[in-house]
Amino acid sequence: DDKIIGLAEYIDIIESCKYDFKSQDDIIDSARFFNQLNNNKKLLTEKITGELVDLESFQKSNLYGPRVFILLSHPKFYLRAGVWEPVSALERSIKGYNYDIFHDHHPDRLTAGYFGPGYETRTYTYNYDKSTGYLGEKVELKGPDTYFLREGQIRLYRAKKDIHIRLARESLSMSVKLIPKTESIRIP
C-alpha cells in the first residue's frame, strides 16, 4: 500500500476503528494503517524539528536514550522511532562487545523499517511457561528465522513467544515501532 498518512490521521483511524491493541488480532488488523504512516517520510523530521523549538522539553519523557525518539504517547499505545547505527571500529575492538542480546517483549509489538537497508534479526520461538526469565538462563529455542527489517517491511514480535537478537549493519537504518500500553509499560 503506497498511501501516505500523517500522525493525526493515523490517530483518527485507530480511534474510529476502536483498536485497543490488547489483542494480537487488533495489532495485525491495524498494520495496514501503520504501514501508511510508515510511508510518510516527513514523519520523523517534522516531529523532531517541531520539538526542537523548545529544547527544555525536547523528548523529556523519553527514557530510552539518544537513539530512540518517542513520536506519540496515546492512552492505548505509543509510537517510537529507533536509530540503528553501524558498529564502529572502536566498538569492534572491544573484547566481548555485543551489539544486542537475545530478548523477548511484553506486550506484542509491531515494527516497520522506516529508513535504510534495515537491521538483520535472528528470531526463534520458545516456550515462555518453561522459562524463569533470569539473565543467562538456558532456554530451548526453535528456529531460527533470519531476516532484514528493510524499509517498508513490517514485522510483528509476539509477546512471550518470539525471542530475537538484532545483528549489526554496515549502514544507518531507522525503524518505527507501535507498542501497546500495559500496566508495566507507561510512558507519559
ChimeraX attribute file (.defattr): number of C-alpha atoms within 10 A of each C-alpha:
attribute: neighborCount
match mode: 1-to-1
recipient: residues
	/A:1	9
	/A:2	10
	/A:3	12
	/A:4	16
	/A:5	17
	/A:6	15
	/A:7	16
	/A:8	9
	/A:9	13
	/A:10	17
	/A:11	14
	/A:12	11
	/A:13	14
	/A:14	17
	/A:15	12
	/A:16	9
	/A:17	12
	/A:18	10
	/A:19	16
	/A:20	16
	/A:21	23
	/A:22	15
	/A:23	12
	/A:24	18
	/A:25	11
	/A:26	15
	/A:27	21
	/A:28	15
	/A:29	13
	/A:30	18
	/A:31	19
	/A:32	14
	/A:33	19
	/A:34	25
	/A:35	23
	/A:36	17
	/A:37	23
	/A:38	30
	/A:39	22
	/A:40	16
	/A:41	13
	/A:42	11
	/A:43	16
	/A:44	19
	/A:45	10
	/A:46	11
	/A:47	15
	/A:48	15
	/A:49	11
	/A:50	11
	/A:51	14
	/A:52	13
	/A:53	10
	/A:54	10
	/A:55	9
	/A:56	9
	/A:57	10
	/A:58	15
	/A:59	19
	/A:60	10
	/A:61	12
	/A:62	15
	/A:63	11
	/A:64	12
	/A:65	9
	/A:66	10
	/A:67	11
	/A:68	18
	/A:69	22
	/A:70	22
	/A:71	20
	/A:72	17
	/A:73	16
	/A:74	13
	/A:75	13
	/A:76	16
	/A:77	19
	/A:78	19
	/A:79	18
	/A:80	19
	/A:81	21
	/A:82	20
	/A:83	16
	/A:84	22
	/A:85	16
	/A:86	16
	/A:87	17
	/A:88	10
	/A:89	8
	/A:90	8
	/A:91	13
	/A:92	12
	/A:93	9
	/A:94	9
	/A:95	7
	/A:96	8
	/A:97	11
	/A:98	12
	/A:99	15
	/A:100	11
	/A:101	11
	/A:102	13
	/A:103	13
	/A:104	22
	/A:105	15
	/A:106	16
	/A:107	19
	/A:108	21
	/A:109	20
	/A:110	21
	/A:111	24
	/A:112	26
	/A:113	26
	/A:114	29
	/A:115	20
	/A:116	16
	/A:117	18
	/A:118	25
	/A:119	25
	/A:120	16
	/A:121	17
	/A:122	17
	/A:123	22
	/A:124	19
	/A:125	18
	/A:126	18
	/A:127	13
	/A:128	16
	/A:129	9
	/A:130	9
	/A:131	12
	/A:132	10
	/A:133	13
	/A:134	7
	/A:135	8
	/A:136	7
	/A:137	9
	/A:138	10
	/A:139	13
	/A:140	12
	/A:141	13
	/A:142	13
	/A:143	10
	/A:144	13
	/A:145	11
	/A:146	15
	/A:147	14
	/A:148	17
	/A:149	24
	/A:150	19
	/A:151	19
	/A:152	19
	/A:153	15
	/A:154	21
	/A:155	16
	/A:156	17
	/A:157	20
	/A:158	17
	/A:159	15
	/A:160	16
	/A:161	16
	/A:162	20
	/A:163	22
	/A:164	20
	/A:165	17
	/A:166	20
	/A:167	18
	/A:168	19
	/A:169	17
	/A:170	13
	/A:171	13
	/A:172	16
	/A:173	21
	/A:174	23
	/A:175	25
	/A:176	26
	/A:177	23
	/A:178	22
	/A:179	22
	/A:180	23
	/A:181	20
	/A:182	14
	/A:183	5
	/A:184	8
	/A:185	12
	/A:186	13
	/A:187	15
	/A:188	10
